Amino acid sequence: MKDIGFIGLGIMGKPMAKNLLRAGYRLVVYNRTASKMEEVVAAGAQPAQSNREVAEKSEVIITMLPNSPEVKEVVLGPNGVLEGARPGSIIIDMSSIAPLVTMEIAKIAQAKGVRMLDAPVSGGEPAAIQGTLSIMVGGPEEDFQACYDILRAMGSSVVRVGPIGFGNLAKLANQIIVAINIAAMAEAFTLACKAGLEPAVLYEAIKGGLAGSKVLDAKAPLVMNRKFDPGFRINLHIKDLTNVLETSHQLGVPMPLTSSVLEMMHAMKVDGHGDEDHGALAKFYEKLAQTEIKTRQ
């Protein structure tokens, strides 16, 4: 499959689309804000005028959108993907949305002879640029195998976790762990800095032990150097954790830690930090303790 459509060229979608071009795929792209297509078109993609046109010209249609309502609108809405998709084509939704919405869209698509995978990603903008995303895939094994090489062009880890909707279930689990790790890091470093311990020294001391993690390695240096440009915005993490709680309530699974971190992130949004990187959650603790996690060396 060489003809791919890509809808949604935001902070993640743009570099993902460019990696598909580098891998030799023919790409048709569409974004509601037309200016966001310019860089990808300059790299070799063909622009489309609608979601429907993307589907008409593609064997595989990838969507990378903010949340469930946007995916439903793009796929099911007027002039949408299902109006143009041919029977046998495959939709790969790489957005992070509610699993039950994924299942709903897939059922409607199936009735029209269109296959679907849900394949949300983890790794943020740096991994999207480098093509090293972790991709969690839900859907039939046959469709997964048909699209595996496409997904590998964007990610270094591509794992099928189960039937349709399970990709987003895995992503929700991922987002719980990331959020709570960032909060734990922020809480620990705030304590240490308030007592006078140099944060860079603390990081060196603990990163090789049991407290070490990819989250610590990715976020602690940025916090210490006061770099909060978004790799993954707090507002987007709020969206994901809201989907976590919606799903957990439907399944009857209490989520006390996730609920607490979500409220912290809402507080950050109210304070005007919603478009900063989720590592800026550290500012929540800094404000309470009247200190700053900042390297002094």
N, C-alpha and C positions, 0 to 999 in steps of 0.2 A: 504494500500500500504506500504509494508515493504522494498522492494528492490529499493534503491535510488542510482543514479549515481551522482557524484559531480566532476565538471571540473573547475579548477582554485583555487589553494590552496595558495593564496598570503596572505597579511596582514589581510584581512577580511575573505577570504574563508577558511583558515585553522581552525580558531576557530569555524566558523559556521559548518563545517563538523564534528568537534569533538563534538559539541553539539547534532548533529543528532545521533551520536554513543551513547552518554549518554542517549538519549531518547529511545534507543533500536532498531533503524533502522539498517538494513544491508546496508553497504555502499561500492560501487565500486568507486574508485577515479582515476583521471588522471590529471597530470600537465606536461606541456611541459618541465619544468626543473624538472627532476625526483627526485632530492634531496629534493624538497619541499613536496614530498609525504611521506617521511620517518616517520615523527612524527605521521601523521594520520594513516598510516599503522600499526605503533607500538601500536596505540590505538585501533586497531581492524578492520580497513578498508581493503578491498581487492584491490591491485593495478591492474591497467589496462595498456595496452601498447598503447592505442589510444583512441581518442574521440569515434570512431565507436564501439570499444569494450565496453566502458562504456554504450552506448545506447543499445547494444545487451543484456546486462545483467541487465537492469533496467526498472522498470515501470515508474519511474519519473527521469528525468535528469535535474539536477540543474547546471547552468553555472554562474560563478562569475568571470568576466573578465574585463580588463581595459576599453575597449571602443567599439564602433560600429564595426570597422574593425575586431577586434579579435572575436567578437561574430559571425559575418557573416562567418568567416573562420572556426571556430569550428563547427558551426551548418551546414553550407551549403557546405563547402569545401571538398576536397578529403579526404577520410577516416574520414569523419565528422559524427556528430550525426545523421543526417537524413539518412545516409547510413546504420546505424545499428538500428535505432528506429523502433519498431513494431507499426503497426496501433493501435490507442487507447492509446498509451503512451503519457505522458505529459512532455513538456519542460518547466521548470521554469527558465527564465533568470533573475537573481538577480543583474546583472550588471547595471550600470547607463549609458544608451546610448541614442541616439537620438530617439524620439518616432516614427518618420517615418520609421526608420530602423527596429524597433521592429515590426511595422505593416507589412513591407515587408517580414521579416523572417516568421512571423506567417502565412501569406498567402501562402507561399511556403510549409510550414509544413502542413497546412490544406489540401493542394492538395494531400499530401501523407498519409492522415489519422492520422496525429500527431497533438495533441492539444498543446496549448502554453499559458502561463501566463507571463507577465512581472511583476517583484516584486523587484524593487530596494529598498535599505535600507538606513536608516539614523541612526547615533549614533556613528560611528567610531569604531576603534579597541576595546576600552573598552566595548562597548555594545555588540560587536560581541563575545567577550570572555565570558561575563556574560549571554549571551542569551537574552538580553533586547533590541534588535534592534527595530526600528520602520520600518515596512514593508508596502509599498504602492503597491497595486496589481491591475493590469489591466487584464481583460479577462472575459470569460463567468462565470456566477454565479455557474453553476454546477461544473466546473473545480476548481473554487476557493474553494468551499465546500469540494471537494475531496482532496484537498491539504492543507486544513486549519491546521490540526494537525501537518503536517510536518513543515509548516511555524512557527507555535507557538513554536516549539522546538528551534527556533532560535531568536524569537522576542517576546517582551511583548505587542506590538501593531501591529495587523495585520488587515488592512482595505482594502476592495475592493473599488476602487474609480471610476470604470467604465470599459468600454471595453478595448480590447488589445491596448496598447500604452499609456493608461491613467496613469498607474503606473509610467512610466518615465516622463510624464507631471507633475505629483505630485512631483516627485523627483526634477525636474528642479525648481519648485516653492520653494521647501524646500531649495535648494542650493542657490537661490537668497537671501532668508531671512537670512540664516546662514552667507553668505559672507558679506552682508551689515551690519549685526550686529557686526561681527568681526571688520570691518573697522570703524564703529561708536565707538565701544569700544576703539580701538587703538587711534583714533583721540582724544577722550575725555581724555583718560589717559595720552596721550602725553602732552596735554595742562596743565593738573593738575600737572604733574611731572616737567614740565619746570618752573612752578610757585613755586615749592617747596613743593607741597602737597604730603604727603606720600601715595602711591598708595593703600596700604593695608587698610588704614583708609578710603580712598575714596570708595573702594569696600564695606566695611562694611556699609558705610553711604547710598549707593544707591541701594544695592542689594535687599532690601525689598520694594522698591518703584516701580514706573512705569517703570523705566529703568532696573529693574531686569529681568533676562531671563536665560534660560538654557545655552545659549551661554556665557553669562557673567559669570555664575557659573563655566562653564567648562574651559573657556579660560583665564579669568583674573588671577586666581592663578598661572597658568602655565607661563604666560607672566611675572608676577611679580617675579617669582622664576627662570626665564630664562631657562625653560624646553621646548625645541622645538622638542623633539623626536616625530616622526610622529604618530599621531592617525589618521590623514587624511592629506595627503601631499598637499602642494600648487600645485604641478604639476597636481594632480588629480582634484583639484578644478578648475584649469584652464581648464581642459578638460570639466568639467560639465558646466562651464559658457560659454564656446565656443559653446556647444550644446544648451544652453539657447538662445544665440544670433542667431544661425542658425535657430532655431525653431521660434524665435520671428520675424525674417526677413521674413520667409515664411508666417507667419500669419499677418504681418503688425502691430506689436506691438512694439513701441519704448521702449528701455530699457536704459535710461541715467545713472541710478545709477549702474546697473549691468556692463555696459560698462566701467565705471570709475574704479570699483573695479577690473575688469578683467585686465585692464592696469596696475594697481598697482601690481597685482600678477605676471604679465609678467616682470615687473621691478625687483621684488624679484627673479624671476627665472634667469634673466640676472646677478644678483648680486651673484648667487650661492646658493640661499636658496630654490630652487624648491623642494628638497626632505625633507624639514623641515615641521613641522605641520603648518596648515593654520593659526594658531594663531601667527606664526612668521610674519604675515602681519604687526604686530606692528612695526617691524624693518623699514618698509617703512617710517612711520611717524617719528620714532626716528632719522633716518638719516637726514630727512629734518629739524627737529627742533634741532638737535645736543643735544639730551638728551636721557635718558634711563628710561624705565618703570621698575623699580627694587625696590623691598621692601628693606627698610633700617632698619626695626625693627627686 
